[in-house]
Amino acid sequence: MRPDEVAGASTDRFALGLTRPYAEESAGARAMRSADERLTTLVREIDLDVHGSVQCRLEGLLAERVKEAHDAHETFGRDIAARVARFTLGGGGRIRPQFLWWSMRAGGVPAFDEVVAALRLGSALELIQTCALIHDDVMDAAPSRRGHRAVHVDLAAQYDEGPKAIVTHFGESAAILAGDLALAWADDELAALDLPTGQAGRVRAVWAQMRMEMVAGQYLDVQGELTQNRSLSRSIRAAYLKTALYTVERPIQLGTLLAGTEEATAHALRAAGRRIGLAFQLRNDLDDVLGPPGGGDKPVGADVRSGKPTYLIALAHARAEAQGDSRAQEVLRNNVGRPDLDETGMDEVRQVLDSTGAAALVHHRVGCLLAQSLRHLGSAAIDPVARDHLLGLMHAAVGKDTRDAPRELARKAVPARPGADEVASS
């Protein structure tokens, strides 16, 4: 893949984070409108397609980065940088940049510098997600991602010329470097933010905290696989660290920092994000065993086969023990953590999740977390357009159709009971 094949995006268009319609407007037409009108037009264009706006930014950015990598060394540019670009541009719902954008928009129309910063940070979030997924696939020995070969598998296949163990090790080593490169590019985007000193410092502090939380959560995952730790509180904490924070709460926090949101409102939005982020991970745990609607981007049962200490599996263990169900305990002990587990074994695990009530309880908790999120969202005095979009994102995160959402619940300013639904330490 050559640098010019990454995106074919206009550098001028992406340089300021502009969307296609705004960037393609003639300079004369823009000059005839006031600065406020131009800003409002730009913001409305991004509102209509946050996903596409971030994609546009990424296209131009990655075209430049891949060219720089090719200039350093053609093989490195082709094998590593171009793969990072393809992976980043080739899929994903851009949910993190959307939470960031709409939490910033919750305060009204942002300033131009805030718009640019939001698109830069949105791109950085997508790149750190690329890093996380590539590394996650190596740790899980996952064969595929987003309907294609996982990066480590693809790299090994490119150089499939020696003993399998050596080629496999090469693919994993090269994929780790690819993930590191994505993280470096993400940090470059953060470093390029043009914000007042105090605001920039607060944004960088949250970014640094988010990176550490991701690593901590992932470590609890892999350490839990080894030790077979089935603590309910630990499994929730791992889900909170590795997913809930960096998928929803931290992007929301970054958005409120860009907007300079009043503290009470920012707190309510973060609280909503914390709960929906955890619900998002619990929903993923269910989908891993039962299969997501419409299919997913990794094989069903991957977490069960790897022995990942999810809350769902920890709850099934706890329920089977409490119920004195030795058969259920035996099924879990013999099947969870078996890489060669067949469909018969997976069906046995599903039956245990059903018979112990673990699956139903997790479904219920997802619904409770969604309701709590809506309460917190409803307590925040924010822009109604942003509220509707945040509502839609929260429902989408747990697989709910916004057409069936209780919108009136989110619109009412009903304060959540302090401390009644905290998840950070649960």
PyMOL commands that set and color helices and strands:
alter all, ss='L'
color gray80, all
select helices_A, chain A and resi 3-5+11-15+20-23+27-31+35-48+50-72+74-89+95-105+112-140+151-158+164-191+197-227+232-259+263-290+302-306+311-322+326-335+343-355+358-378+384-397+402-404+407-411
alter helices_A, ss='H'
color red, helices_A
select strands_A, chain A and resi 144-145+148-149
alter strands_A, ss='S'
color yellow, strands_A
deselect
rebuild
show_as cartoon
